[in-house]
């Protein structure tokens, strides 16, 4: 590659020299044509003019090759090295970018996976919480219903007991009034006799 | 505490023995026993009377006059003993003295005192039935102290030595009321 560049540089220098010399040659040819040359003679330089021009060209070429070309080649080499370095850096940057991209892709994939796991876990947790809340609510509802039933049953028992007590009180009150007013002395005596016969003993505990 | 109880018991015994001896002289032990019960019930039932009898600012003569006025017709032996209790500020042993007197009186008369409460007065036939039954059961004589309480409606209530036999219509009705109020409803 470096050799190609050198060759290209030398070739370009030759072309520069030629391009520098050609107008001079053409100028000489034009002057000769004005002097009387025609045809192909217009293109072929005269030897007396050609030699000095060739020597000048060679001298110029040598000077350029000695001083200009090395600097130019050095600059080209530096530039090539810099470009190569830039290319290498670019390649490294590209590879780094690709590596980072892969890492990011992997991280993204991992993140997606973790996010999926988190979502799945959250869903599962939510299901568990939902189930627990539902079970708790059902349990509490059953307890409340049981308590309510128990309270209702108690209230019912109390109401029945009160009703029974009231009915008993009324019944006994009526019986007491009926018996108290209707008993004659003879009936009192019969009752006392019967109770004396049925009454227990003071010796009993 | 124990010493105090023994002292009170001893005091009650002294009062009971003195009263019993006095009653033996006049041969009214059983009647005085009944009056003693009434007197104790009257004193227990009246806070004002107890306060008046314990009030040291009231002269003793006034207290005796009050006792005589309240318990007119009671045996003089009983009133004299009670006045001594008031004078010596021993009303705290009144109930104990009554119990001791009853025990001593029963021993002296060889009989058990039975309180009989009925809704109407007993006739001789009923008295004899009661005496016969409980003389046979207790193996000694029986002396009846009769009370009339119309609230019993009918039947009879007997009490002796702190034991009570309730064969009254009121108690039967109360039992019936209890059974009715506790009966289960289907």
Interface residues (C-beta under 8 A of the other chain):
Chain A: X160 X161 X164 X165 X167 X168 X169 X171 X172 X175 X176 X179 X180 X183 X185 X187 X188 X189 X191 X192 X193 X195 X196 X198 X199 X200 X201 X202 X203
Chain B: X112 X114 X118 X119 X120 X122 X123 X125 X126 X129 X130 X133 X134 X137 X138 X150 X153 X154 X155 X156 X158 X160 X161 X163 X165 X167 X168 X169 X170 X173 X174 X176 X177 X178 X180 X181 X182 X183 X185
